[in-house]
Structure formats: structure tokens, C-alpha cells
Amino acid sequence: MGEDLGDFIEAAGLLEYDPAAIKKIYSGNPIRLLKRIWQTLLPIGIFLIGVLIDKFFGVLKNEDKAKKRAKEFTDLLVQLGPAFIKAGQALSTRPDLMPGIVLNELSQLQDQLKGFDSELALSCIEEDLNAKISDLYQELDKKPFSAASLGQVHRGVLKTGEQVAVKVQRPGLREQITLDLYIVRNICIWINANIKFIRSDLVALIDELGKRIFEEMDYLNEASNAERFKKLHENNPKIAVPKIYRKYTSRRVLTMEWINGVKLTDLNGVKKLGIDPNELVKVGVDCSLQQLLEHGFFHADPHPGNLLALNNGKLCYLDFGMMSEVEKNSRNGLIKAVVHLVNKNFDKLSEDFVTLGFLSESVNLEPIVPAFESVFTDAIEMGVGKLDFKSVTDDLSGVMYKFPFRVPPYYALIIRSLITLEGIALSVDPNFKILGAAYPYFAKRLIEDPDPQLRHSLREMLFDGKLFNWERLEELIDSASNIENIDINNILDQILDFLFSKKGGLMRDQLVDGVVNKLDSIGVRTVKKLGNTMPKYLQPKRFREKIEKDEKEKTRIILEINPIRKLISILQKLPGFKRELILNKVGRIIKEPDARKMGVKVAKKLAERNAVRLVKVVAIGN
């Protein structure tokens, strides 16, 4: 018993995940270790034996039977406790490790558990905050308002009269988590060493899971996450984040502002607030994409209980224990992958998966390219706005399970976040497509962001070889116009950057031809008017007919190739567009060295055309 207590105290003082320290704590106490192994591995072993028997007799070929086994596995993880629940949630985003039918069940895994003894909760608060409950709070409900795998929430009132939510960690949680992680990690070491068809590094997976659970168990870390999230979104009038009360917060106790709101999935409740649920879903999608692609700091657990509609029309985020970061290169890499997907450039897409860490550089990409093609071609033909994210990820999961993919931890959390968000949105709008909702944000980033990597991706999107693809520009601007606060001035600058870039030579030639045709047609009309004022006997033979034919031809050419007219027609779709915005760029254009070269080309081509026309007129006159 004394040894158990010693382990308990040592583990309780472990503030960061450290496999070596955990091994030191538990390897010296075989009795405690064997007891927990008996509690966990025995039911897991019985379950696996049942699965192997089913597989041997072909039972799992029946989809309903396979689903039943997957559901049993999920229920078993809940029974085994918090560490196994978290492990199941982590596995739900690992298509490289689990077949699709298991992923579907694991994705529904919730960490809602029964609450624990209220007296233990109150004792924890007093111990951690070093004060009596009566000195800390004016009121504090003994009965928990809600409970999850790591802790439970009590409603209270501070001495200042402010209503608060007090989250208290489960007693003995850190000790149970560390022991379970130690057991599972050693199992993974054995599997990696002895079962060769398992490609992924399971030990690294457990270490990543352990790191995240320890971060989630540290309520001071959660408080910092909430404050950082609030700071990043302080200029968004549609997003709310509860205030953190640091004076009443410790590693095991978190006191935050009490939020009165309605779950986003409670459609009738949201409507009673006078709010359109679809509008709030759009706010949530836009905010998630901003977190993911702009800030690189995102909420990895946006389940219905963590997203509330407020009576002031705002969307409130709760629970910041599970947050993740995406490096800038990875954020840009995701956008580049979308560009290559839309362009159906599957060779480049497979290279993106190497860059993003899904595939090692030594992997042969040749067989993966046709696999991508078979998964994505039909979906892309339907259009980005109609893509079913769940179907695409399910198909992609099959490819990842077949080939040597390794899913990076940040990507696993992104997928979990987006699938959860799509599930919430589908409960509001059965026709919702998250990729369709996300594409406008991708378009806006591609068009506006000055980052060199994204500028290169935009060039890839807009050029078919050397030809500028006006339709893609129009699609991008159409999509981007669905996002508020489009910077039209910035868009024009980006277009001018293209025009005067090395790759813009053909576009400059098109523009030169358009300007020449326009000026030439004006000149022809002027000559025509002058010719009509002359006596017929002075006009060259067939002069009038030739001019009228040329006029129609010039009009047709202008309509077909005039980039300026095309650009204006595309930009006119943006709210707030004025032609003066283009005129305001004249100063910048004049300063460009290539603009002066374009002016010389225009003059030269006009002179050549007029010389040819003069020769023809003289010849006809003779």
C-alpha cells in the first residue's frame, strides 16, 4: 500500500508528459502494474480473440456484423477510462491505422462520463486555491452541471456577483492516465518490433497522445489557450469567448465566465433567439478556417457542447483544453494541395503529401498518383461546392490504408475538427458541404495573401501552361466575393504583380493586342467619318465597304481578347467595385519598366497596321 501511495504522489507531481519519468515510477511496482494490466488487457484480449474468430469464419464480411464489432470496441474504450477514450478519439482520425468502418464508430466517441463525488471536487478547489469555498464563492452548486472524462463543471457566483463555471479535475486522474499510457506504450513498442505490417510508429502516436492529454489536464494551459484565442478573434464581432478568472484558477481548477447560450444543434432554441442557425454555422466555418489557415492556432474539439448561440447573435466557443498549432509552411502546403486538387494535377498533389509529412521522400509515388486520380476525379468534376467531405475523406482513407502513409498529428486534429464541424452543420442544413463552404476562404487567401508561396500557387491556378485562364480567375473571384471585407485594391495589386511578372509575358502580349485593336478601331472609325464627309468621287474604290468589314472584325476581336474588358466584367461582381479603382493604378503601371516596353510595342504595331492599310488604300485607289 505504501508503494502505491508513493507512486500516486510521484505521478501527481508529474506536470509534463515524460515517458522516462513514467517508466521510473511504475517499473518498480509490479503489483500495481499487473493489477491495471489485468483490468485493461484482459477485456481487450477477450474482444480481440472474438474478432479473430469472426474473421476466421468470415463473419466480418457481413457489414452489419462488422459495425456491431466496431461499436463494441468503442464501448469497451469508454469502460476502460479516460486514457482509452482519448486514445480512441485519436485513432478516429488515423485512416492509416484503422479501416473505415472502425473510424466511423470511433468518430462518434464522446468523453461524457458520470460525475464524481462533489465533496472530492470541493476539497480539490480548497486545496488548489488555498482557501475555503465560502471565502472564494458567494455560491457554488454542489451538484455538477456537466461531467466529462477529465473533470466536471459546477455553477457558481463570485463574491463580486459574477456568475462563473468552475471546472474541477477528477481525483487521481493524472495517476490513472500515466499508468495507462505506460502500459499502452509498452504494448506499442512490442507491436512495432514484432508486427511488420504495421507501418506507422505507434510509440510516436502514444507519445503525441500523452503530450496532448497532459496539456489538457493542465487548466492553467487551458486558461492561456482561451485568452490567446480571445485575443486572436477580438476584432470579430460575431465570436465570443468566456472571460478567465486567473485568481480562481490552478492546474486542477478553472474558473471562467458563465455563458448562457443554446447549443448550435438545438435548432428550435437558436430560432427562438431570433437567429438563423445557417448564419451561425457560416460564422463557425469561417472562424475555423481562419484559425486553421491564418492564425495556425485552432480549436481541435468543436463538438456541439462547445459551440453556443448567444442571444446577441454571437457564436461562443467553450473548452480550450484541446488546441493545436499548424506551422505556416504546413498551412500554405494545405492551400497548395487544394490548388493541385482543383487543377487535377495529381502528380503535384502526391508531392504535396510528401511535403506535408504524410509520405517519406523514399516512397515511390508512381502507384499513388492513379489512386488519387480514381478517388478525386469524379468528385472534382462535380465542382468544389458539391464535394462531400466525408465521402472524399473515406475514399482517401482507403488509399492511406493501402499505401505507406503516416498521418501527422496536426492533420489528424484538423480532420477531427472539420468532420465534427461538418456534423454540426449537417444537423442544421442536410445539404451542407464543408468544402464548398471552405473554398471561398481558400480563394480569398490565394487572391489577397502576399506570401510568395501562395503567389506561386495562385499562378499555378490561373495559368494553363503559358495561357492565362480567365475562367479560373472568375471562379476564384466569384468564390472570394462570398467572404466579407474583400480588399479589391489588394486584388488589383496582385493582378498587376502577375501582369509584370516573368510568367506574365503572354498576358502582356494579350493586353498589347487588346490596346492596339481598340486604338486601331478608333482610328478606323475616325477615318471612316472623315471619308464619309468627302465627295464620293474622291473616295478610293471599295473604301467604304472595306472599312465597314474591318469595323465588324475589330469589334469581334476586342470582345474576345480584350483583357481589360474581361477583368472589369469579372471585378464588377465584387461588392464595392468602381472603375476608378483601375484608373487609380495608372501611376503604378507607368512606373513599371515592362509597361514602357508595352507602350513601344503598341506604337510599333499601330504604325505597322496603318502602313499596311495605307498601301492597300493606295492600291485599291489605283
C-alpha positions as CSV (number, residue, x, y, z in Angstrom):
1,M,0.0,0.0,0.0
2,G,2.9,2.3,0.9
3,E,4.4,1.7,-2.5
4,D,1.1,2.5,-4.3
5,L,0.8,5.8,-2.3
6,G,4.4,6.7,-3.3
7,D,3.6,6.1,-6.9
8,F,0.4,8.1,-6.6
9,I,2.2,11.1,-5.2
10,E,5.1,10.9,-7.7
11,A,2.7,10.7,-10.7
12,A,0.6,13.5,-9.3
13,G,3.6,15.8,-9.4
14,L,4.4,15.0,-13.0
15,L,3.4,18.2,-14.8
16,E,4.6,17.3,-18.3
17,Y,4.5,14.1,-20.3
18,D,7.8,12.3,-19.8
19,P,8.0,8.6,-20.8
20,A,11.3,8.1,-19.0
21,A,9.9,9.5,-15.7
22,I,6.7,7.5,-16.0
23,K,8.7,4.3,-16.6
24,K,10.8,5.0,-13.5
25,I,7.6,5.5,-11.4
26,Y,5.8,2.3,-12.4
27,S,8.5,-0.2,-13.4
28,G,9.5,-0.6,-9.8
29,N,6.0,-1.5,-8.7
30,P,5.0,-4.7,-10.5
31,I,1.9,-5.4,-8.3
32,R,0.2,-2.1,-9.2
33,L,1.2,-2.6,-12.8
34,L,-0.1,-6.1,-13.0
35,K,-3.4,-5.1,-11.4
36,R,-4.1,-2.5,-14.0
37,I,-2.9,-4.8,-16.8
38,W,-5.5,-7.3,-15.6
39,Q,-8.2,-4.7,-15.6
40,T,-7.4,-3.5,-19.1
41,L,-5.7,-6.1,-21.2
42,L,-8.0,-9.0,-20.2
43,P,-11.1,-7.4,-21.6
44,I,-9.2,-6.1,-24.7
45,G,-7.7,-9.6,-25.2
46,I,-11.1,-11.3,-25.0
47,F,-12.5,-8.8,-27.5
48,L,-9.6,-9.4,-30.0
49,I,-10.0,-13.1,-29.7
50,G,-13.7,-12.7,-30.6
51,V,-12.7,-10.5,-33.6
52,L,-10.1,-13.1,-34.8
53,I,-12.7,-15.9,-34.6
54,D,-15.2,-13.8,-36.6
55,K,-12.6,-13.1,-39.2
56,F,-11.6,-16.7,-39.5
57,F,-15.2,-17.8,-40.1
58,G,-15.9,-14.8,-42.5
59,V,-18.4,-13.2,-40.1
60,L,-16.8,-9.7,-40.6
61,K,-17.7,-9.8,-44.3
62,N,-21.2,-9.0,-43.2
63,E,-21.3,-5.2,-42.9
64,D,-23.8,-5.2,-40.0
65,K,-21.7,-7.7,-38.0
66,A,-18.6,-5.6,-38.7
67,K,-20.4,-2.5,-37.5
68,K,-21.5,-4.3,-34.3
69,R,-17.9,-5.3,-33.5
70,A,-16.7,-1.7,-34.2
71,K,-19.4,-0.4,-31.8
72,E,-18.4,-3.0,-29.1
73,F,-14.8,-1.7,-29.5
74,T,-15.9,1.9,-28.9
75,D,-18.0,0.9,-25.8
76,L,-15.0,-1.0,-24.4
77,L,-12.8,2.0,-24.6
78,V,-15.3,4.1,-22.7
79,Q,-15.4,1.4,-20.0
80,L,-11.6,1.3,-19.7
81,G,-11.4,5.0,-18.7
82,P,-10.2,8.5,-19.8
83,A,-6.8,7.4,-21.4
84,F,-8.5,4.9,-23.6
85,I,-11.3,7.3,-24.6
86,K,-8.7,9.8,-25.6
87,A,-6.8,7.1,-27.5
88,G,-10.0,6.1,-29.3
89,Q,-10.6,9.7,-30.3
90,A,-7.0,9.9,-31.6
91,L,-7.5,6.7,-33.6
92,S,-10.7,8.1,-35.1
93,T,-8.6,10.4,-37.3
94,R,-6.0,7.8,-38.3
95,P,-7.0,6.2,-41.6
96,D,-3.5,4.8,-42.0
97,L,-4.2,2.6,-38.9
98,M,-7.9,1.8,-38.9
99,P,-10.3,0.5,-41.6
100,G,-13.1,2.9,-42.5
101,I,-15.9,1.0,-40.6
102,V,-14.0,1.4,-37.3
103,L,-13.2,5.0,-38.0
104,N,-16.9,5.8,-38.4
105,E,-17.7,4.4,-34.9
106,L,-14.7,6.0,-33.2
107,S,-15.6,9.4,-34.7
108,Q,-18.8,9.2,-32.6
109,L,-16.8,8.5,-29.4
110,Q,-17.8,11.1,-26.8
111,D,-16.0,11.6,-23.5
112,Q,-19.1,12.3,-21.5
113,L,-19.0,10.3,-18.2
114,K,-20.7,10.3,-14.9
115,G,-19.7,12.9,-12.4
116,F,-17.6,12.2,-9.3
117,D,-18.3,12.8,-5.6
118,S,-19.0,16.5,-5.0
119,E,-17.1,16.6,-1.7
120,L,-14.0,15.5,-3.5
121,A,-14.5,18.3,-6.0
122,L,-14.9,20.9,-3.3
123,S,-11.8,19.6,-1.4
124,C,-9.8,19.9,-4.7
125,I,-10.9,23.5,-5.1
126,E,-9.9,24.4,-1.5
127,E,-6.6,22.6,-1.7
128,D,-5.6,24.1,-5.0
129,L,-6.8,27.7,-4.4
130,N,-5.7,27.6,-0.7
131,A,-8.9,29.0,0.7
132,K,-12.3,27.8,1.9
133,I,-15.2,27.6,-0.6
134,S,-17.1,30.2,1.4
135,D,-14.2,32.6,1.1
136,L,-13.9,32.1,-2.7
137,Y,-17.5,32.0,-3.9
138,Q,-20.8,33.6,-2.9
139,E,-22.5,30.5,-4.2
140,L,-21.3,27.1,-5.6
141,D,-23.6,24.3,-6.7
142,K,-22.5,21.0,-5.2
143,K,-24.2,19.1,-8.0
144,P,-22.1,19.2,-11.2
145,F,-23.7,20.9,-14.2
146,S,-21.9,18.5,-16.6
147,A,-19.1,15.9,-16.5
148,A,-16.5,14.6,-19.0
149,S,-13.6,12.2,-18.9
150,L,-11.1,14.7,-17.3
151,G,-13.3,16.7,-15.0
152,Q,-16.7,18.2,-14.2
153,V,-18.3,21.6,-14.1
154,H,-20.0,23.3,-11.2
155,R,-22.1,26.5,-11.5
156,G,-21.1,29.3,-9.0
157,V,-21.2,33.0,-8.2
158,L,-18.2,35.0,-7.2
159,K,-18.2,37.4,-4.2
160,T,-18.4,40.2,-6.8
161,G,-21.7,38.8,-8.1
162,E,-20.3,37.5,-11.4
163,Q,-21.7,34.1,-12.5
164,V,-19.0,31.5,-13.2
165,A,-18.4,28.0,-14.4
166,V,-15.9,26.1,-12.2
167,K,-14.2,23.1,-13.8
168,V,-12.6,20.6,-11.4
169,Q,-10.4,17.8,-12.4
170,R,-11.2,14.2,-11.5
171,P,-9.3,13.0,-8.4
172,G,-6.4,10.6,-9.2
173,L,-6.7,11.4,-12.9
174,R,-3.0,12.1,-13.6
175,E,-2.0,8.9,-11.9
176,Q,-4.5,6.7,-13.8
177,I,-3.6,8.4,-17.1
178,T,0.2,8.0,-16.6
179,L,-0.2,4.3,-15.7
180,D,-2.4,3.6,-18.7
181,L,-0.1,5.4,-21.0
182,Y,2.9,3.4,-19.7
183,I,1.0,0.1,-20.3
184,V,-0.2,1.0,-23.8
185,R,3.2,2.5,-24.8
186,N,5.0,-0.8,-23.9
187,I,2.4,-2.7,-25.9
188,C,3.1,-0.4,-28.9
189,I,6.9,-0.9,-28.5
190,W,6.3,-4.7,-28.8
191,I,4.0,-4.3,-31.8
192,N,6.4,-2.1,-33.7
193,A,9.2,-4.6,-33.1
194,N,7.3,-7.8,-33.9
195,I,4.4,-7.0,-36.3
196,K,5.9,-5.7,-39.5
197,F,2.7,-4.9,-41.4
198,I,2.0,-2.0,-39.0
199,R,3.8,0.8,-40.8
200,S,3.1,3.7,-38.5
201,D,5.1,4.5,-35.5
202,L,2.7,3.6,-32.7
203,V,5.0,4.7,-30.0
204,A,5.2,8.2,-31.5
205,L,1.4,8.1,-31.7
206,I,1.1,7.3,-27.9
207,D,3.8,9.9,-27.1
208,E,1.8,12.6,-29.0
209,L,-1.4,11.5,-27.3
210,G,0.3,11.6,-23.9
211,K,1.6,15.1,-24.6
212,R,-1.8,16.3,-25.6
213,I,-3.6,14.7,-22.6
214,F,-1.1,16.3,-20.2
215,E,-1.7,19.7,-21.9
216,E,-5.4,19.1,-21.5
217,M,-5.0,18.2,-17.8
218,D,-3.2,21.5,-17.1
219,Y,-6.0,24.0,-16.6
220,L,-3.5,26.9,-16.5
221,N,-2.6,25.9,-20.0
222,E,-6.3,25.9,-21.0
223,A,-6.7,29.3,-19.4
224,S,-3.8,30.6,-21.6
225,N,-5.3,29.0,-24.7
226,A,-8.7,30.7,-24.0
227,E,-7.0,34.1,-23.6
228,R,-4.9,33.7,-26.7
229,F,-7.9,32.6,-28.7
230,K,-9.9,35.6,-27.5
231,K,-7.1,37.9,-28.4
232,L,-6.8,36.5,-32.0
233,H,-10.5,36.9,-32.6
234,E,-11.1,40.2,-30.7
235,N,-11.9,42.0,-34.0
236,N,-14.5,39.5,-35.0
237,P,-17.9,40.9,-33.7
238,K,-19.5,37.5,-34.2
239,I,-17.3,35.5,-31.9
240,A,-17.4,35.3,-28.1
241,V,-15.0,33.7,-25.6
242,P,-15.7,33.5,-21.9
243,K,-13.6,35.5,-19.5
244,I,-11.0,33.6,-17.4
245,Y,-10.7,34.4,-13.7
246,R,-7.0,33.8,-13.0
247,K,-7.3,34.4,-9.3
248,Y,-9.6,31.4,-9.1
249,T,-7.7,29.1,-11.5
250,S,-5.0,26.5,-10.9
251,R,-3.7,23.4,-12.6
252,R,-6.7,21.4,-11.5
253,V,-9.3,24.2,-11.1
254,L,-10.5,26.5,-13.8
255,T,-12.9,29.4,-13.2
256,M,-14.4,31.1,-16.2
257,E,-17.4,33.3,-17.0
258,W,-20.7,31.5,-17.1
259,I,-22.2,31.6,-20.5
260,N,-26.0,31.4,-21.1
261,G,-26.5,30.1,-24.6
262,V,-28.1,27.5,-26.7
263,K,-26.3,24.6,-28.4
264,L,-25.8,25.2,-32.1
265,T,-27.5,21.9,-32.8
266,D,-30.7,22.9,-30.9
267,L,-32.4,24.5,-34.0
268,N,-35.6,25.4,-32.2
269,G,-33.7,27.0,-29.4
270,V,-31.5,29.0,-31.7
271,K,-34.5,30.2,-33.7
272,K,-36.3,31.3,-30.5
273,L,-33.3,33.7,-30.0
274,G,-34.3,35.2,-33.4
275,I,-31.1,33.8,-35.0
276,D,-30.8,32.0,-38.3
277,P,-28.9,28.8,-37.5
278,N,-27.4,28.7,-41.0
279,E,-25.8,32.1,-40.4
280,L,-24.1,30.9,-37.2
281,V,-22.9,27.8,-39.0
282,K,-21.3,30.0,-41.6
283,V,-19.7,32.1,-38.8
284,G,-18.3,28.8,-37.3
285,V,-16.9,27.6,-40.6
286,D,-15.3,30.9,-41.4
287,C,-13.8,31.2,-38.0
288,S,-12.5,27.6,-38.1
289,L,-10.8,28.3,-41.5
290,Q,-9.3,31.5,-40.1
291,Q,-8.0,29.5,-37.2
292,L,-6.6,26.8,-39.4
293,L,-5.2,28.8,-42.4
294,E,-4.5,32.3,-41.0
295,H,-3.7,32.1,-37.3
296,G,-2.4,28.5,-37.3
297,F,-3.9,28.1,-33.8
298,F,-7.2,26.1,-33.8
299,H,-9.8,24.6,-31.6
300,A,-9.5,20.9,-32.1
301,D,-12.7,19.9,-30.4
302,P,-15.6,21.9,-31.7
303,H,-18.4,19.4,-30.6
304,P,-22.0,20.7,-30.1
305,G,-21.5,21.3,-26.4
306,N,-18.5,23.6,-27.1
307,L,-20.4,25.9,-29.5
308,L,-23.2,28.1,-28.2
309,A,-25.5,30.6,-29.8
310,L,-25.9,33.7,-27.7
311,N,-29.0,36.0,-27.6
312,N,-26.8,38.8,-29.0
313,G,-26.3,36.8,-32.2
314,K,-22.7,35.8,-31.4
315,L,-21.2,32.3,-31.6
316,C,-19.4,31.4,-28.3
317,Y,-16.5,28.9,-28.2
318,L,-16.0,26.9,-24.9
319,D,-13.4,24.4,-23.7
320,F,-9.9,25.2,-24.8
321,G,-8.1,22.2,-23.4
322,M,-7.6,20.6,-26.9
323,M,-5.9,23.2,-29.1
324,S,-3.3,22.7,-31.8
325,E,-1.0,24.7,-33.9
326,V,-0.2,24.4,-37.6
327,E,3.1,25.9,-38.9
328,K,3.0,28.5,-41.7
329,N,4.6,26.1,-44.2
330,S,2.0,23.4,-43.4
331,R,-0.8,26.0,-43.7
332,N,0.5,27.1,-47.1
333,G,1.1,23.4,-48.1
334,L,-2.6,22.7,-47.4
335,I,-3.6,25.5,-49.7
336,K,-1.2,24.3,-52.4
337,A,-2.7,20.9,-52.1
338,V,-6.2,22.3,-52.7
339,V,-4.9,24.2,-55.8
340,H,-3.4,21.0,-57.2
341,L,-6.6,19.1,-56.4
342,V,-8.8,21.7,-58.2
343,N,-6.4,21.6,-61.2
344,K,-6.4,17.8,-61.1
345,N,-2.7,17.9,-61.0
346,F,-2.3,14.6,-59.2
347,D,1.5,14.3,-59.7
348,K,2.0,17.6,-57.8
349,L,-0.7,16.5,-55.2
350,S,1.3,13.4,-54.4
351,E,4.4,15.6,-53.9
352,D,2.4,17.8,-51.6
353,F,1.7,14.8,-49.4
354,V,5.5,14.3,-49.1
355,T,6.0,18.0,-48.2
356,L,3.2,17.8,-45.6
357,G,4.8,14.8,-43.9
358,F,2.2,12.1,-45.0
359,L,4.8,10.2,-47.1
360,S,8.5,9.8,-46.7
361,E,10.8,11.1,-49.5
362,S,11.8,7.5,-50.3
363,V,8.3,6.3,-51.1
364,N,7.6,5.6,-54.8
365,L,4.8,8.0,-55.8
366,E,4.1,6.4,-59.2
367,P,1.4,4.0,-58.0
368,I,-0.1,6.6,-55.7
369,V,-0.9,9.1,-58.5
370,P,-3.5,6.9,-60.2
371,A,-5.0,6.1,-56.8
372,F,-5.5,9.8,-56.2
373,E,-6.9,10.1,-59.7
374,S,-9.5,7.4,-59.1
375,V,-10.5,8.9,-55.8
376,F,-10.8,12.6,-56.8
377,T,-11.5,12.9,-60.5
378,D,-15.3,12.3,-60.3
379,A,-15.6,14.4,-57.2
380,I,-13.8,17.4,-58.8
381,E,-15.9,17.1,-61.9
382,M,-19.0,17.8,-59.7
383,G,-17.4,21.1,-58.7
384,V,-15.7,22.1,-55.4
385,G,-19.0,23.4,-54.0
386,K,-20.6,20.0,-54.2
387,L,-17.8,17.9,-52.8
388,D,-18.9,15.6,-49.9
389,F,-16.1,15.9,-47.4
390,K,-17.0,12.7,-45.6
391,S,-17.1,10.7,-48.8
392,V,-13.8,12.1,-50.0
393,T,-12.1,11.5,-46.7
394,D,-13.5,8.0,-46.6
395,D,-12.2,7.3,-50.1
396,L,-8.8,8.9,-49.2
397,S,-8.7,6.7,-46.1
398,G,-8.8,3.7,-48.3
399,V,-5.7,5.0,-50.2
400,M,-3.9,5.8,-46.9
401,Y,-4.6,2.4,-45.5
402,K,-3.3,0.7,-48.7
403,F,-0.2,2.8,-49.2
404,P,2.6,3.7,-46.7
405,F,1.0,6.9,-45.4
406,R,1.8,8.3,-41.9
407,V,-0.8,10.8,-40.7
408,P,0.9,13.8,-39.0
409,P,-0.6,14.6,-35.6
410,Y,-1.7,18.2,-36.6
411,Y,-3.5,16.8,-39.7
412,A,-5.3,14.2,-37.6
413,L,-6.7,17.0,-35.3
414,I,-7.6,19.1,-38.4
415,I,-9.7,16.2,-39.8
416,R,-11.3,15.6,-36.5
417,S,-12.2,19.3,-36.2
418,L,-13.6,19.6,-39.7
419,I,-15.6,16.3,-39.5
420,T,-17.1,17.4,-36.2
421,L,-17.9,20.9,-37.6
422,E,-19.5,19.3,-40.7
423,G,-21.6,17.0,-38.5
424,I,-22.9,20.1,-36.6
425,A,-23.6,21.9,-39.9
426,L,-25.4,18.9,-41.4
427,S,-27.8,18.9,-38.4
428,V,-28.7,22.4,-39.3
429,D,-28.6,22.0,-43.1
430,P,-28.7,18.5,-44.6
431,N,-27.3,19.8,-47.9
432,F,-24.3,21.5,-46.3
433,K,-20.9,20.8,-47.9
434,I,-17.9,22.0,-45.9
435,L,-15.5,22.0,-48.8
436,G,-18.0,24.2,-50.7
437,A,-18.2,26.5,-47.7
438,A,-14.4,26.5,-47.3
439,Y,-13.5,27.2,-50.9
440,P,-14.3,30.9,-50.7
441,Y,-11.9,31.3,-47.9
442,F,-9.2,29.5,-49.8
443,A,-9.9,31.7,-52.8
444,K,-9.7,34.9,-50.7
445,R,-6.4,33.7,-49.2
446,L,-5.0,32.9,-52.6
447,I,-6.0,36.2,-54.1
448,E,-5.1,38.5,-51.2
449,D,-2.2,36.9,-49.3
450,P,1.2,38.4,-50.4
451,D,3.1,35.3,-49.2
452,P,5.5,34.2,-52.0
453,Q,4.4,30.5,-51.7
454,L,0.8,31.5,-52.2
455,R,1.6,33.8,-55.0
456,H,3.2,30.9,-56.8
457,S,0.1,28.7,-56.0
458,L,-2.1,31.4,-57.5
459,R,0.0,31.5,-60.7
460,E,-0.4,27.7,-60.9
461,M,-4.1,28.0,-60.5
462,L,-4.5,30.8,-63.2
463,F,-2.2,29.5,-65.9
464,D,-2.7,26.6,-68.2
465,G,0.8,26.2,-69.4
466,K,1.6,29.7,-70.8
467,L,-2.1,30.6,-71.3
468,F,-3.9,32.7,-68.7
469,N,-7.1,31.0,-67.6
470,W,-9.7,33.8,-67.3
471,E,-12.4,31.3,-66.2
472,R,-10.4,30.3,-63.2
473,L,-9.9,33.9,-62.2
474,E,-13.6,34.4,-62.5
475,E,-14.3,31.3,-60.4
476,L,-11.9,32.4,-57.7
477,I,-13.3,36.0,-57.5
478,D,-16.8,34.6,-57.5
479,S,-15.9,32.4,-54.6
480,A,-13.9,35.1,-52.7
481,S,-16.8,37.5,-53.1
482,N,-18.8,35.4,-50.6
483,I,-16.4,36.4,-47.9
484,E,-16.9,39.8,-46.2
485,N,-14.3,42.5,-46.3
486,I,-12.7,41.7,-49.7
487,D,-9.8,44.0,-50.4
488,I,-10.4,44.9,-54.1
489,N,-7.4,47.3,-54.1
490,N,-5.2,44.3,-53.0
491,I,-6.7,42.1,-55.7
492,L,-5.8,44.7,-58.4
493,D,-2.2,44.8,-57.0
494,Q,-2.0,41.0,-57.2
495,I,-3.2,41.1,-60.8
496,L,-0.7,43.8,-61.7
497,D,2.0,41.6,-60.0
498,F,1.1,38.8,-62.4
499,L,1.0,41.1,-65.3
500,F,4.5,42.4,-64.8
501,S,6.0,39.0,-63.5
502,K,8.2,36.8,-65.7
503,K,5.2,34.5,-66.3
504,G,3.0,37.4,-67.4
505,G,4.7,37.8,-70.8
506,L,1.8,36.2,-72.7
507,M,-0.7,38.1,-70.7
508,R,1.1,41.3,-71.5
509,D,1.1,40.4,-75.2
510,Q,-2.7,39.8,-75.0
511,L,-3.1,43.2,-73.3
512,V,-0.9,44.9,-76.0
513,D,-3.0,43.3,-78.8
514,G,-6.2,44.4,-77.0
515,V,-5.0,48.0,-76.7
516,V,-3.8,48.0,-80.4
517,N,-7.1,46.7,-81.6
518,K,-9.0,49.3,-79.5
519,L,-6.9,52.2,-80.7
520,D,-6.9,50.9,-84.3
521,S,-10.7,50.6,-84.3
522,I,-11.0,54.2,-83.0
523,G,-8.6,55.3,-85.8
524,V,-10.6,53.4,-88.4
525,R,-13.9,54.9,-87.2
526,T,-12.3,58.4,-87.4
527,V,-11.0,57.8,-90.9
528,K,-14.5,56.4,-91.8
529,K,-16.2,59.6,-90.6
530,L,-13.7,61.7,-92.5
531,G,-14.2,59.6,-95.6
532,N,-17.9,60.0,-95.4
533,T,-17.6,63.8,-95.5
534,M,-15.6,63.6,-98.7
535,P,-17.3,63.6,-102.1
536,K,-17.8,60.0,-103.4
537,Y,-15.6,60.7,-106.5
538,L,-12.7,61.5,-104.1
539,Q,-13.1,58.2,-102.1
540,P,-10.9,55.3,-103.1
541,K,-12.8,52.4,-104.8
542,R,-14.5,50.0,-102.2
543,F,-13.1,52.1,-99.4
544,R,-16.5,52.3,-97.5
545,E,-17.2,48.6,-97.8
546,K,-13.7,47.6,-96.7
547,I,-13.9,49.9,-93.6
548,E,-17.3,48.5,-92.6
549,K,-16.0,45.0,-92.8
550,D,-12.8,45.9,-90.8
551,E,-15.0,47.6,-88.2
552,K,-17.0,44.4,-87.5
553,E,-13.9,42.4,-87.3
554,K,-12.3,44.7,-84.8
555,T,-15.3,44.7,-82.6
556,R,-15.3,40.9,-82.6
557,I,-11.6,40.7,-81.7
558,I,-12.0,43.3,-78.9
559,L,-14.8,41.3,-77.3
560,E,-12.8,38.1,-77.5
561,I,-9.3,39.0,-76.3
562,N,-9.5,42.4,-74.6
563,P,-8.1,41.6,-71.1
564,I,-9.2,44.9,-69.7
565,R,-12.8,44.4,-70.6
566,K,-12.7,40.8,-69.2
567,L,-11.1,42.0,-66.0
568,I,-13.6,44.7,-65.5
569,S,-16.5,42.3,-66.1
570,I,-15.1,39.9,-63.5
571,L,-14.3,42.5,-60.9
572,Q,-17.8,44.1,-61.3
573,K,-19.2,41.1,-59.4
574,L,-17.3,42.2,-56.2
575,P,-19.3,44.4,-53.8
576,G,-17.9,48.0,-53.8
577,F,-16.1,47.8,-57.2
578,K,-15.7,51.0,-59.1
579,R,-13.8,51.6,-62.4
580,E,-12.0,54.4,-60.7
581,L,-10.1,51.7,-58.7
582,I,-8.4,50.6,-62.0
583,L,-7.7,54.2,-63.1
584,N,-6.0,54.8,-59.8
585,K,-3.4,52.1,-60.7
586,V,-2.3,54.1,-63.7
587,G,0.5,55.7,-61.7
588,R,1.9,52.4,-60.7
589,I,1.6,51.0,-64.2
590,I,3.6,53.9,-65.7
591,K,6.5,53.2,-63.4
592,E,6.8,49.6,-64.5
593,P,9.7,49.0,-67.0
594,D,7.6,46.4,-68.8
595,A,4.8,49.0,-69.2
596,R,7.1,51.2,-71.2
597,K,8.1,48.2,-73.4
598,M,4.4,47.5,-73.9
599,G,3.9,51.2,-75.0
600,V,6.6,50.8,-77.6
601,K,5.0,47.6,-78.8
602,V,1.6,49.3,-79.1
603,A,3.1,52.2,-81.1
604,K,5.0,49.8,-83.4
605,K,2.0,47.6,-84.1
606,L,-0.2,50.6,-84.8
607,A,2.4,52.0,-87.2
608,E,2.6,48.7,-89.0
609,R,-1.1,48.4,-89.4
610,N,-1.5,51.9,-90.6
611,A,1.3,51.4,-93.1
612,V,-0.3,48.2,-94.4
613,R,-3.7,49.9,-94.6
614,L,-2.2,52.9,-96.5
615,V,-0.6,50.6,-99.0
616,K,-4.0,48.8,-99.5
617,V,-5.9,52.0,-99.9
618,V,-3.4,53.3,-102.5
619,A,-3.5,50.0,-104.3
620,I,-7.3,49.9,-104.3
621,G,-7.5,53.6,-105.4
622,N,-5.3,52.7,-108.4
